[in-house]
Amino acid sequence: VEGALKTYKYATMILENHPKAILLAGWLCYQNDQYEQALSFFNRAEALYPNSADLIYFIARSHLKLKQHTTAYDCLHKCLTKEPENDVFWSSLGILFGELNQVNLYNLQAVLISAIS
């Protein structure tokens, strides 16, 4: 994996706006627990594909790993606005709330409604 990561990082220097190289470099950084560097690549890719819910999801997961919960929530909210039926996005929102211990029966409905509005 380290060799592949070096190759993709090098490719992103040569091909500054090659979206697949940028995305793959970000994914490899994420897989190697290099979340800040992954975010850097994912944010570059988002500039090329601003409407990609999947890419915004990768950004959300990176923020979640970095314990940047507010930003992770904002990204997941964007994902759910774009694809309200996506079970993976809903699952990640549940993981986020679980980490924060903020899910209870009284506010769950309000949270879910605000996530898609």
KOLNU-92821 format. One record per atom (N, C-alpha, C): atom name; y, z, x; residue number from 1. Coordinates in pm, whole numbers, plus 32768, in hexadecimal, padded with zeros to 4 digits. Atoms other than C-alpha are relative to their C-alpha. Layout:
N
{r 'CA',{Y,Z,X},NUM}
...
This chain:
117
{r 'N',{7F88,8000,8053},1}
{r 'CA',{8000,8000,8000},1}
{r 'C',{807E,8000,8057},1}
{r 'N',{7F8A,7FFB,7FA8},2}
{r 'CA',{80F2,804F,811D},2}
{r 'C',{8023,7F75,8035},2}
{r 'N',{7FE6,8087,7FCD},3}
{r 'CA',{80C9,7EF0,81AA},3}
{r 'C',{803F,7FA8,7F96},3}
{r 'N',{7FC8,804E,806F},4}
{r 'CA',{810D,7E54,8057},4}
{r 'C',{808F,802A,7FE5},4}
{r 'N',{7F79,7FCE,8018},5}
{r 'CA',{823C,7F32,8029},5}
{r 'C',{8061,7FCB,8068},5}
{r 'N',{7FAA,8036,7F95},6}
{r 'CA',{82CC,7EC9,8179},6}
{r 'C',{801B,7F6B,7FE9},6}
{r 'N',{7FF1,808F,8019},7}
{r 'CA',{8290,7D5C,8121},7}
{r 'C',{8063,7FE6,7F90},7}
{r 'N',{7FA5,8015,8072},8}
{r 'CA',{8341,7D77,7FD1},8}
{r 'C',{808E,802E,8020},8}
{r 'N',{7F7A,7FD5,7FD8},9}
{r 'CA',{8463,7E3B,8064},9}
{r 'C',{8042,7F94,8056},9}
{r 'N',{7FCC,806C,7FAB},10}
{r 'CA',{848B,7D2C,816A},10}
{r 'C',{8025,7F87,7FAA},10}
{r 'N',{7FE7,8072,8058},11}
{r 'CA',{8473,7C20,805C},11}
{r 'C',{8081,8013,7FB0},11}
{r 'N',{7F87,7FE8,804E},12}
{r 'CA',{8589,7CC6,7F94},12}
{r 'C',{807E,7FF7,8056},12}
{r 'N',{7F8C,8013,7FA7},13}
{r 'CA',{866B,7CBC,80C6},13}
{r 'C',{801D,7F6B,8012},13}
{r 'N',{7FEE,8090,7FED},14}
{r 'CA',{8630,7B48,80F7},14}
{r 'C',{8025,7FBC,7F7D},14}
{r 'N',{7FEB,803B,8084},15}
{r 'CA',{8623,7AEB,7F87},15}
{r 'C',{8044,8068,7FA8},15}
{r 'N',{7FB9,7F91,803F},16}
{r 'CA',{872D,7BD8,7F06},16}
{r 'C',{7FF5,8005,7F68},16}
{r 'N',{8003,8003,8092},17}
{r 'CA',{8718,7B66,7D9C},17}
{r 'C',{7F7D,7FCA,7FC9},17}
{r 'N',{8083,802C,8032},18}
{r 'CA',{85A7,7B16,7D7C},18}
{r 'C',{7FC8,8070,7FA9},18}
{r 'N',{8021,7F91,805B},19}
{r 'CA',{854E,7BE1,7C46},19}
{r 'C',{7F74,8039,8011},19}
{r 'N',{8089,7FCC,7FF4},20}
{r 'CA',{83D6,7BF9,7C79},20}
{r 'C',{7FEF,8052,8080},20}
{r 'N',{800A,7FB4,7F83},21}
{r 'CA',{83F7,7C6A,7DE3},21}
{r 'C',{8044,8088,7FF0},21}
{r 'N',{7FB6,7F83,8015},22}
{r 'CA',{84F8,7D70,7D7C},22}
{r 'C',{7FAE,805F,7FA8},22}
{r 'N',{804E,7FAF,805C},23}
{r 'CA',{8422,7DEB,7C5B},23}
{r 'C',{7F82,8037,8042},23}
{r 'N',{807A,7FD2,7FBD},24}
{r 'CA',{82E4,7DFC,7D2B},24}
{r 'C',{801E,8067,806D},24}
{r 'N',{7FD9,7F9D,7F9C},25}
{r 'CA',{8397,7EB3,7E44},25}
{r 'C',{801B,8086,7FBB},25}
{r 'N',{7FE6,7F86,804C},26}
{r 'CA',{840F,7FAF,7D41},26}
{r 'C',{7F80,8042,7FD1},26}
{r 'N',{807E,7FC9,8030},27}
{r 'CA',{82B3,7FD7,7CB1},27}
{r 'C',{7FB1,8040,8071},27}
{r 'N',{8048,7FC8,7F8E},28}
{r 'CA',{821A,800E,7E08},28}
{r 'C',{8041,8082,8030},28}
{r 'N',{7FBC,7F82,7FDD},29}
{r 'CA',{8324,8113,7E58},29}
{r 'C',{7FDA,806D,7F9C},29}
{r 'N',{8025,7F9F,8068},30}
{r 'CA',{82D8,81BE,7D0D},30}
{r 'C',{7F72,8034,8018},30}
{r 'N',{808B,7FDA,7FE9},31}
{r 'CA',{8163,81BE,7D59},31}
{r 'C',{7FF1,8059,807B},31}
{r 'N',{8003,7FAE,7F87},32}
{r 'CA',{81B0,8260,7EAB},32}
{r 'C',{805B,807B,7FF5},32}
{r 'N',{7FAD,7F89,801B},33}
{r 'CA',{8282,8376,7E0C},33}
{r 'C',{808A,7FF7,8040},33}
{r 'N',{7F79,8016,7FCA},34}
{r 'CA',{83C4,82DF,7E97},34}
{r 'C',{805A,7FD8,7F8B},34}
{r 'N',{7FBF,801D,8080},35}
{r 'CA',{8478,82FB,7D4A},35}
{r 'C',{8091,7FD4,800D},35}
{r 'N',{7F74,8029,7FF0},36}
{r 'CA',{85DE,82DF,7DC4},36}
{r 'C',{8008,7F70,8032},36}
{r 'N',{8001,8089,7FCF},37}
{r 'CA',{858F,81A4,7E84},37}
{r 'C',{7FCF,7FA0,7F93},37}
{r 'N',{802F,8051,8070},38}
{r 'CA',{84CE,8120,7D58},38}
{r 'C',{8073,7FE5,7F9F},38}
{r 'N',{7F8C,8011,8059},39}
{r 'CA',{8603,815C,7C81},39}
{r 'C',{8061,7F99,8037},39}
{r 'N',{7FA6,8060,7FC4},40}
{r 'CA',{86D3,8095,7D75},40}
{r 'C',{7FD1,7F71,7FE5},40}
{r 'N',{8037,8085,801B},41}
{r 'CA',{85EC,7F6A,7D51},41}
{r 'C',{8002,7FE0,7F6A},41}
{r 'N',{8001,8017,8091},42}
{r 'CA',{85C6,7F92,7BD8},42}
{r 'C',{808C,7FE4,7FCB},42}
{r 'N',{7F77,8019,802C},43}
{r 'CA',{8740,7FA3,7BAB},43}
{r 'C',{802F,7F75,802A},43}
{r 'N',{7FE1,8089,7FD7},44}
{r 'CA',{8766,7E63,7C75},44}
{r 'C',{7FBF,7F9B,7FA3},44}
{r 'N',{8046,805B,805B},45}
{r 'CA',{8662,7DBD,7B9A},45}
{r 'C',{803F,8001,7F75},45}
{r 'N',{7FC1,7FF7,8084},46}
{r 'CA',{870E,7E3C,7A5F},46}
{r 'C',{807F,7FAC,7FFB},46}
{r 'N',{7F88,8055,7FFE},47}
{r 'CA',{884C,7D8A,7ACB},47}
{r 'C',{7FDC,7F6E,7FE5},47}
{r 'N',{802E,8089,8018},48}
{r 'CA',{8780,7C48,7ABF},48}
{r 'C',{7FC2,7FEF,7F76},48}
{r 'N',{8043,8001,8084},49}
{r 'CA',{86C4,7CA1,797D},49}
{r 'C',{8030,8077,7FAD},49}
{r 'N',{7FCA,7F8A,8045},50}
{r 'CA',{87A7,7D8C,78B7},50}
{r 'C',{7FBF,801E,7F78},50}
{r 'N',{803B,7FEA,8084},51}
{r 'CA',{86E4,7D61,7772},51}
{r 'C',{7F6C,8020,8004},51}
{r 'N',{808E,7FE4,7FF3},52}
{r 'CA',{858A,7DB6,77F8},52}
{r 'C',{7FE2,8093,7FE1},52}
{r 'N',{8025,7F77,8024},53}
{r 'CA',{8508,7EEA,7744},53}
{r 'C',{7F9C,8039,8063},53}
{r 'N',{8063,7FCF,7FA0},54}
{r 'CA',{83E5,7F01,7838},54}
{r 'C',{8042,802F,8082},54}
{r 'N',{7FB9,7FDA,7F86},55}
{r 'CA',{84D0,7F0C,7960},55}
{r 'C',{804F,8082,7FEB},55}
{r 'N',{7FB8,7F84,801F},56}
{r 'CA',{85A6,8016,78BB},56}
{r 'C',{7F9D,8074,7FF8},56}
{r 'N',{8069,7F99,8003},57}
{r 'CA',{8461,80D5,7881},57}
{r 'C',{7FDD,802F,808D},57}
{r 'N',{801B,7FD9,7F75},58}
{r 'CA',{8417,80CE,79F8},58}
{r 'C',{8070,8058,8036},58}
{r 'N',{7F8D,7FAF,7FD6},59}
{r 'CA',{8575,8155,7A33},59}
{r 'C',{7FF5,808C,7FC2},59}
{r 'N',{800F,7F7F,8045},60}
{r 'CA',{8538,8268,7931},60}
{r 'C',{7F94,8055,8043},60}
{r 'N',{806D,7FB5,7FC0},61}
{r 'CA',{83ED,82CC,79D2},61}
{r 'C',{8029,8034,8089},61}
{r 'N',{7FD1,7FD3,7F7C},62}
{r 'CA',{8492,82DE,7B28},62}
{r 'C',{805D,8078,7FF0},62}
{r 'N',{7FA6,7F8E,801A},63}
{r 'CA',{85A4,83C0,7A9F},63}
{r 'C',{7FB0,807B,7FD4},63}
{r 'N',{8054,7F92,802C},64}
{r 'CA',{8499,8493,79F8},64}
{r 'C',{7FBC,8043,8078},64}
{r 'N',{8040,7FC9,7F87},65}
{r 'CA',{83E2,84BE,7B45},65}
{r 'C',{8063,804E,8055},65}
{r 'N',{7F97,7FBC,7FB2},66}
{r 'CA',{852D,8527,7BE5},66}
{r 'C',{803D,8076,7FB3},66}
{r 'N',{7FD0,7F92,8055},67}
{r 'CA',{8563,8627,7ACD},67}
{r 'C',{808F,7FE9,7FD1},67}
{r 'N',{7F7C,8026,8035},68}
{r 'CA',{869D,856C,7A5E},68}
{r 'C',{7FEC,7FE1,7F6B},68}
{r 'N',{802D,800D,808A},69}
{r 'CA',{864A,85AA,78F4},69}
{r 'C',{8064,7FBC,7FA4},69}
{r 'N',{7F9C,803D,8058},70}
{r 'CA',{8791,8543,7850},70}
{r 'C',{8001,7F69,8012},70}
{r 'N',{8000,8090,7FE6},71}
{r 'CA',{878F,83EF,78F8},71}
{r 'C',{7F7C,7FC2,7FD2},71}
{r 'N',{8081,8031,8031},72}
{r 'CA',{861B,83C6,78AE},72}
{r 'C',{8002,7FEF,7F69},72}
{r 'N',{7FF5,800A,8092},73}
{r 'CA',{8661,840E,773F},73}
{r 'C',{8055,7F88,7FD8},73}
{r 'N',{7FA8,8071,8021},74}
{r 'CA',{8780,8313,7737},74}
{r 'C',{7FB6,7F7B,8011},74}
{r 'N',{804B,807B,7FE8},75}
{r 'CA',{869E,8207,77CA},75}
{r 'C',{7F93,7FED,7F96},75}
{r 'N',{8068,800B,8067},76}
{r 'CA',{8582,8253,76D9},76}
{r 'C',{803C,7FDF,7F79},76}
{r 'N',{7FBB,8021,807C},77}
{r 'CA',{8679,8248,75BB},77}
{r 'C',{801E,7F69,7FFB},77}
{r 'N',{7FE8,8091,7FF9},78}
{r 'CA',{86DD,80E8,762D},78}
{r 'C',{7F7F,7FB2,7FE6},78}
{r 'N',{8081,8043,8012},79}
{r 'CA',{856E,8085,763F},79}
{r 'C',{7FD8,7FFE,7F6D},79}
{r 'N',{8029,7FF6,808C},80}
{r 'CA',{852A,8101,74DF},80}
{r 'C',{805D,7FB4,7FA3},80}
{r 'N',{7FA4,8052,804F},81}
{r 'CA',{865F,8052,745B},81}
{r 'C',{7FD3,7F6F,8005},81}
{r 'N',{802D,808A,7FEE},82}
{r 'CA',{85D5,7F0C,74E6},82}
{r 'C',{7F75,7FE8,7FC4},82}
{r 'N',{808B,800F,802F},83}
{r 'CA',{8467,7F49,7487},83}
{r 'C',{7FD4,8081,7FBB},83}
{r 'N',{801D,7F81,8045},84}
{r 'CA',{844A,805F,7381},84}
{r 'C',{7F6C,8018,7FE1},84}
{r 'N',{808E,7FF1,801E},85}
{r 'CA',{82D5,8020,734E},85}
{r 'C',{7FAC,8019,807D},85}
{r 'N',{8049,7FF6,7F83},86}
{r 'CA',{8275,804C,74BD},86}
{r 'C',{7FCB,808E,8016},86}
{r 'N',{803F,7F7C,7FF2},87}
{r 'CA',{817D,816D,74DA},87}
{r 'C',{8013,803D,808A},87}
{r 'N',{7FEE,7FCD,7F78},88}
{r 'CA',{81A8,818B,7653},88}
{r 'C',{8088,8043,800D},88}
{r 'N',{7F7B,7FC5,7FFA},89}
{r 'CA',{831D,81CC,762C},89}
{r 'C',{8003,8085,7FB5},89}
{r 'N',{8005,7F84,804D},90}
{r 'CA',{82DC,82D2,751E},90}
{r 'C',{7FB4,806C,804C},90}
{r 'N',{804F,7FA0,7FB3},91}
{r 'CA',{81D4,8376,75F7},91}
{r 'C',{8052,803C,8071},91}
{r 'N',{7FAB,7FCF,7F92},92}
{r 'CA',{82C6,838F,771A},92}
{r 'C',{806D,805C,7FCD},92}
{r 'N',{7F9D,7FA6,803C},93}
{r 'CA',{83CA,8428,7636},93}
{r 'C',{7FC0,8088,7FE4},93}
{r 'N',{8047,7F83,8016},94}
{r 'CA',{82C6,852C,75D6},94}
{r 'C',{7FE9,804D,8082},94}
{r 'N',{8011,7FC0,7F7D},95}
{r 'CA',{827E,8571,7746},95}
{r 'C',{8083,8041,802B},95}
{r 'N',{7F7C,7FCB,7FDD},96}
{r 'CA',{83F3,859F,7782},96}
{r 'C',{801D,8080,7FB4},96}
{r 'N',{7FE5,7F89,804F},97}
{r 'CA',{8418,8695,7664},97}
{r 'C',{7F9F,8071,8022},97}
{r 'N',{8060,7F9B,7FD6},98}
{r 'CA',{82DC,8747,76D1},98}
{r 'C',{802D,8045,807F},98}
{r 'N',{7FCD,7FC4,7F84},99}
{r 'CA',{8370,877A,782A},99}
{r 'C',{8075,805E,7FE5},99}
{r 'N',{7F8B,7FAE,8020},100}
{r 'CA',{84A6,8809,778C},100}
{r 'C',{7FE1,806F,7F9C},100}
{r 'N',{8027,7F9E,8067},101}
{r 'CA',{83E5,88DB,768E},101}
{r 'C',{805F,7FFD,7F89},101}
{r 'N',{7F9E,800A,806C},102}
{r 'CA',{84CE,8856,7584},102}
{r 'C',{7FC5,7FCB,7F7E},102}
{r 'N',{803B,8032,807C},103}
{r 'CA',{83D8,87DB,7481},103}
{r 'C',{7FD3,8077,7FAD},103}
{r 'N',{8031,7F9F,8060},104}
{r 'CA',{83B1,88BD,7358},104}
{r 'C',{8007,7FBF,7F76},104}
{r 'N',{8009,803D,8085},105}
{r 'CA',{836F,887C,71EA},105}
{r 'C',{8087,7FF0,7FBC},105}
{r 'N',{7F80,8004,8044},106}
{r 'CA',{84D8,88BB,7187},106}
{r 'C',{805A,7F8F,802E},106}
{r 'N',{7FA4,8068,7FD3},107}
{r 'CA',{8585,87BD,7262},107}
{r 'C',{7FBA,7F7C,8021},107}
{r 'N',{8049,8078,7FDB},108}
{r 'CA',{8472,86BA,7299},108}
{r 'C',{802F,7F86,7FB1},108}
{r 'N',{7FD6,8072,8051},109}
{r 'CA',{84DB,85DC,7177},109}
{r 'C',{808B,7FD0,802A},109}
{r 'N',{7F79,8027,7FD7},110}
{r 'CA',{864A,85DE,71E1},110}
{r 'C',{7FFE,7FB9,8087},110}
{r 'N',{800A,803D,7F7C},111}
{r 'CA',{85EC,858B,7348},111}
{r 'C',{7FC9,7F72,7FF5},111}
{r 'N',{803E,8085,800F},112}
{r 'CA',{850D,8468,72E0},112}
{r 'C',{805E,7F9E,7FBC},112}
{r 'N',{7FA0,8057,8045},113}
{r 'CA',{8612,83DC,71F4},113}
{r 'C',{8070,7FD7,805F},113}
{r 'N',{7F92,8022,7FA4},114}
{r 'CA',{8723,83F0,72FD},114}
{r 'C',{7FD0,7FA4,806E},114}
{r 'N',{8034,8054,7F96},115}
{r 'CA',{863F,8342,73F8},115}
{r 'C',{8002,7F6C,7FDB},115}
{r 'N',{8002,808D,8027},116}
{r 'CA',{8638,8205,7328},116}
{r 'C',{807E,7FD5,7FB6},116}
{r 'N',{7F84,8028,8044},117}
{r 'CA',{8793,820A,7294},117}
{r 'C',{8070,7FE5,8060},117}
